[in-house]
Amino acid sequence: MADIIELIEAITLEKEGCSPIHFTQGTVFKVEQDFPNCYLVRTDDGFTFTLEKQQEHKTWVKL
């Protein structure tokens, strides 16, 4: 079974040339890949981005 991450704090992703993407507290993501310093996560609509492992229990928690 894949790992799941839940946000415990809202986040906003910003990329140059794109509109900001907001995720609210309680949003869950599927972990796609585990890197040494971060996780690559995927939203239900297929959008992927990374979450820093150092933010665990600050911004997100693993379920």
C-alpha positions in Angstrom: 0.0 0.0 0.0 1.3 3.5 -0.9 2.0 6.0 1.8 -0.4 8.8 2.3 0.4 12.3 3.5 -2.1 14.7 5.0 -1.6 18.5 5.3 -1.9 19.8 8.8 -1.4 23.4 7.5 -2.6 25.0 4.3 0.1 25.5 1.6 0.4 27.5 -1.6 2.6 26.4 -4.4 4.0 29.1 -6.7 5.9 28.6 -9.9 7.0 31.5 -12.2 4.6 32.1 -15.0 1.8 30.0 -13.4 -1.1 30.9 -11.1 -0.6 29.9 -7.4 -2.1 26.6 -6.4 -3.7 26.4 -2.9 -4.2 23.3 -0.8 -6.2 23.4 2.4 -5.5 21.7 5.7 -6.7 18.1 5.6 -5.8 17.6 1.9 -4.3 14.2 1.3 -1.7 13.1 -1.2 -0.3 9.8 -2.4 3.5 9.4 -2.1 4.8 8.5 -5.5 8.5 8.4 -4.7 10.7 8.7 -1.6 13.9 10.8 -2.0 16.5 11.4 0.7 15.2 14.9 1.6 11.7 15.0 0.2 8.7 13.0 -1.1 7.2 13.3 -4.6 3.4 13.4 -4.0 0.5 13.2 -6.4 -2.9 14.8 -6.1 -6.1 13.1 -7.2 -6.0 15.0 -10.5 -2.4 13.9 -11.3 -0.5 17.0 -10.3 2.8 16.2 -8.7 5.2 18.2 -6.5 7.6 17.6 -3.6 7.2 18.0 0.1 10.3 18.5 2.2 10.8 15.8 4.9 12.0 18.4 7.4 8.4 19.8 7.3 6.9 16.6 8.8 4.8 17.4 11.9 5.0 21.1 10.9 3.1 21.3 7.6 2.1 17.6 7.0 2.0 14.2 8.6 2.2 10.7 7.2 -0.9 8.6 7.8 
